[in-house]
């Protein structure tokens, strides 16, 4: 089987969620370091007991909210998959309900490969495809591994598809 006839399956990296990981680490550190000082401040005689109890639990609720949001974002990224076949690109996403998006390869007009500094350390990148598809004119394969190889393979498959279907771009 030729390399270009092979189907490629990939998933985005959880590195997309690095801001949530940093927020969780910072919040946990702040909660551990300042909880006792915060509790002493709230338990002052000028604040009523029922109000102080509510004020003590506020940081816990904030951490719980951040934790649940981080878990949701991790699941959201975990449920995304990209498949590049010789005929089309399929994107599947969704936690409870699945959304399947398809783009024929001959519709791809242009590419953009962006590798932010954090992604470069891990060999990741964002491959953006500009298409003539009406429903998805621009979409991005986020935080994929080996983006240059996938770009080269995708470019080769697009050209092969255009020649096979006799599709030529006219501006």
C-alpha positions as CSV (number, residue, x, y, z in Angstrom):
1,X,0.0,0.0,0.0
2,X,1.4,3.4,-0.9
3,X,2.0,6.0,1.7
4,X,-0.6,8.4,0.1
5,X,-3.4,5.8,0.1
6,X,-3.1,5.3,3.8
7,X,-5.7,6.8,6.1
8,X,-4.3,9.0,8.9
9,X,-6.1,9.2,12.2
10,X,-5.0,11.8,14.8
11,X,-6.2,13.6,17.9
12,X,-5.4,17.0,19.2
13,X,-3.0,17.1,22.2
14,X,-4.2,18.0,25.7
15,X,-1.6,20.7,25.5
16,X,-4.5,22.8,24.2
17,X,-5.7,23.0,27.8
18,X,-2.5,24.3,29.2
19,X,-4.1,27.5,30.6
20,X,-6.5,25.4,32.6
21,X,-3.7,23.3,34.0
22,X,-1.8,26.4,35.0
23,X,-4.9,27.9,36.6
24,X,-5.5,24.7,38.6
25,X,-1.9,24.6,39.8
26,X,-2.0,28.3,40.8
27,X,-5.3,28.0,42.5
28,X,-4.3,25.0,44.5
29,X,-1.1,26.7,45.6
30,X,-3.0,29.8,46.7
31,X,-5.6,27.8,48.5
32,X,-3.0,25.8,50.5
33,X,-0.9,28.9,51.3
34,X,-3.6,31.4,52.2
35,X,-6.5,29.4,53.6
36,X,-5.5,29.8,57.2
37,X,-4.8,33.5,56.9
38,X,-8.1,33.9,55.1
39,X,-10.0,31.9,57.8
40,X,-8.5,34.0,60.6
41,X,-9.5,37.2,58.8
42,X,-13.1,36.1,58.2
43,X,-13.5,34.9,61.8
44,X,-13.0,38.4,63.2
45,X,-15.6,39.6,65.7
46,X,-17.0,42.3,63.4
47,X,-18.3,39.7,60.9
48,X,-21.4,37.7,61.8
49,X,-21.0,33.9,62.1
50,X,-23.4,33.0,59.3
51,X,-21.7,35.4,56.9
52,X,-18.2,34.2,57.8
53,X,-19.2,30.6,57.1
54,X,-20.3,31.6,53.6
55,X,-17.2,33.7,53.0
56,X,-15.0,30.7,54.1
57,X,-16.5,28.4,51.5
58,X,-16.2,30.9,48.5
59,X,-12.6,29.9,47.7
60,X,-13.7,26.2,47.7
61,X,-16.5,27.0,45.3
62,X,-14.1,28.9,43.0
63,X,-11.7,25.9,42.9
64,X,-14.6,23.5,42.3
65,X,-15.8,25.6,39.4
66,X,-12.3,25.7,37.9
67,X,-11.8,22.0,38.4
68,X,-15.2,21.2,36.7
69,X,-14.4,23.5,33.8
70,X,-11.0,22.0,33.4
71,X,-12.5,18.5,33.3
72,X,-15.0,19.6,30.8
73,X,-12.3,21.0,28.5
74,X,-10.2,17.9,28.9
75,X,-13.1,15.7,27.8
76,X,-14.0,18.1,25.0
77,X,-10.5,17.7,23.5
78,X,-10.3,14.0,24.2
79,X,-13.5,13.5,22.2
80,X,-12.1,15.2,19.0
81,X,-10.6,13.1,16.3
82,X,-9.4,13.9,12.8
83,X,-9.2,11.4,10.0
84,X,-7.6,12.1,6.6
85,X,-8.5,9.6,3.9
86,X,-7.6,9.6,0.2
87,X,-11.0,11.2,-0.5
88,X,-12.0,13.4,2.4
89,X,-11.2,14.8,5.8
90,X,-13.5,13.8,8.7
91,X,-13.7,15.7,12.0
92,X,-15.6,14.1,14.8
93,X,-16.3,16.0,18.0
94,X,-18.7,16.1,20.9
95,X,-19.0,14.7,24.4
96,X,-22.7,13.6,24.6
97,X,-23.9,14.3,21.0
98,X,-21.4,13.7,18.2
99,X,-20.9,16.1,15.3
100,X,-19.3,14.7,12.2
101,X,-17.9,17.1,9.6
102,X,-16.7,16.1,6.2
103,X,-14.7,18.0,3.6
104,X,-13.8,16.6,0.2
105,X,-10.1,17.0,-0.4
106,X,-10.5,18.6,-3.8
107,X,-12.2,21.5,-2.1
108,X,-9.1,22.5,-0.1
109,X,-7.7,25.7,-1.6
110,X,-4.9,26.8,0.8
111,X,-3.1,25.8,4.0
112,X,-1.6,27.5,7.0
113,X,0.7,25.9,9.5
114,X,1.2,27.6,12.8
115,X,3.4,26.4,15.6
116,X,3.2,28.5,18.7
117,X,6.3,28.4,21.0
118,X,4.7,26.0,23.5
119,X,3.6,23.6,20.8
120,X,7.0,23.6,19.1
121,X,8.6,22.2,22.3
122,X,6.4,19.1,21.9
123,X,6.4,18.9,18.0
124,X,2.8,20.0,17.6
125,X,1.2,22.6,15.4
126,X,-2.1,23.9,14.1
127,X,-2.9,23.1,10.5
128,X,-5.6,25.4,9.1
129,X,-7.3,24.5,5.9
130,X,-9.1,27.1,3.7
131,X,-11.7,25.4,1.5
132,X,-14.4,26.2,-1.0
133,X,-16.9,24.3,1.2
134,X,-19.9,26.4,2.1
135,X,-20.5,25.0,5.5
136,X,-16.8,24.9,6.7
137,X,-14.8,27.4,4.6
138,X,-12.0,27.5,7.3
139,X,-11.2,24.9,9.9
140,X,-8.2,24.0,11.9
141,X,-6.7,20.7,13.0
142,X,-5.5,21.9,16.4
143,X,-2.4,20.7,18.2
144,X,-1.6,17.8,16.0
145,X,1.6,15.9,16.1
146,X,4.1,16.1,13.2
147,X,2.2,18.9,11.4
148,X,4.7,19.3,8.6
149,X,4.4,15.6,7.6
150,X,0.6,15.8,7.7
151,X,0.7,19.0,5.6
152,X,2.9,17.4,2.9
153,X,0.7,14.2,2.8
154,X,-2.5,16.3,2.7
155,X,-1.1,18.5,-0.1
156,X,-0.2,15.4,-2.1
157,X,-3.7,13.9,-1.6
158,X,-5.4,17.2,-2.5
159,X,-3.5,17.4,-5.8
160,X,-4.1,13.8,-6.6
161,X,-7.9,14.3,-6.0
162,X,-8.1,17.4,-8.1
163,X,-6.4,15.6,-11.0
164,X,-8.6,12.5,-10.6
165,X,-11.8,14.6,-10.5
166,X,-10.7,17.2,-13.1
167,X,-11.1,20.1,-10.7
168,X,-9.2,23.3,-11.3
169,X,-9.3,26.4,-9.3
170,X,-10.6,29.5,-11.0
171,X,-10.5,32.9,-9.2
